[in-house]
Amino acid sequence: MVLLGKLAIVTGAGSGIGRATCRILARDGAKVIAADRNLRAAEQTVKDIGNDRAFALELDVSSLESVSKGVTSSIEHFKQPPSIVVNAAGITRDGYLLKLTEKDYDDVYKVNLKGTFLMTQQFARAMIEHHVRNGSIINISSIVARISNPGQANYAATKAGVISLTEIAAKEFGKFGIRVNSILPGFIDTPMVDVIPEQIKEEIFRRCPMGRLGRPEEVADVIAFLACEKSSYVNGAAIEVTGGLK
Ligand code: NAP
């Protein structure tokens, strides 16, 4: 129960890595705000965990108004802002550069990079104003930021941006007792990966030394480590959880 007494907010909590993270943080003793733009999906996550441990919140990370409302309702409901923030909301809109539409570029940017910025800024500000110590912000980037898959220019650029944003936030927030780290998952078995064609999945298995997709819980357990005091001197790191895929 390393997270007993802690309050966490997890975005993208209605599916995949976000949902598994809610489960694992609650298992470790935290109260969890499961935030997703899809409220029904967030409510299902809460149902799985139990109403006493989790609370569902409709939140669109790409909107300042929605994120700022999320801060207010977290404080109203729990009398304090969360000290753990996990930014797992993310989308893909793949396409080769010459065909990539402005909309697909903008949509991915707004959720993956601007969303991470808004959540980081608004929740860190609340932590500072409420004198929350030992804060931990965990941003989900992707190994695609390093391996630069063709057809994913928009996605890869936002995920590389998440690593830079994380490193700068770590430098700016250290003095407030808030650590900021990013995780670079490889290919994880979630609805996001379901859409990848079988032959590309085969290629991923070939390139991955572990020869399989990761499970959402295998990412969530690393998130839980970064959330707790066992990682008290880990700050500004970008941690790969890829089964060794490069
Ligand atoms: P997922 O199963 O598709 O879950 C993402 C969740 O985020 C969905 O519930 C989605 O809702 C929600 N969401 C999308 N836009 C949002 C917004 N504007 N505000 C709030 N919630 C929003 O994806 P996942 O695989 O768990 O991915 C989680 C994170 O890990 C993402 O950042 C992804 O880029 C990253 N990642 C995943 C993998 C992988 O292999 N799965 C690898 C590397 C990195 P909708 O269903 O309505 O869109």
Residues whose N, C-alpha, C, O or C-beta is under 5 A from the ligand:
A	BS01	NAP	G12 G14 S15 G16 I17 G18 D36 R37 N38 L59 D60 V61 S62 A88 A89 G90 I91 V111 I140 S141 S142 I143 P185 G186 F187 I188 T190 P191 M192 V193
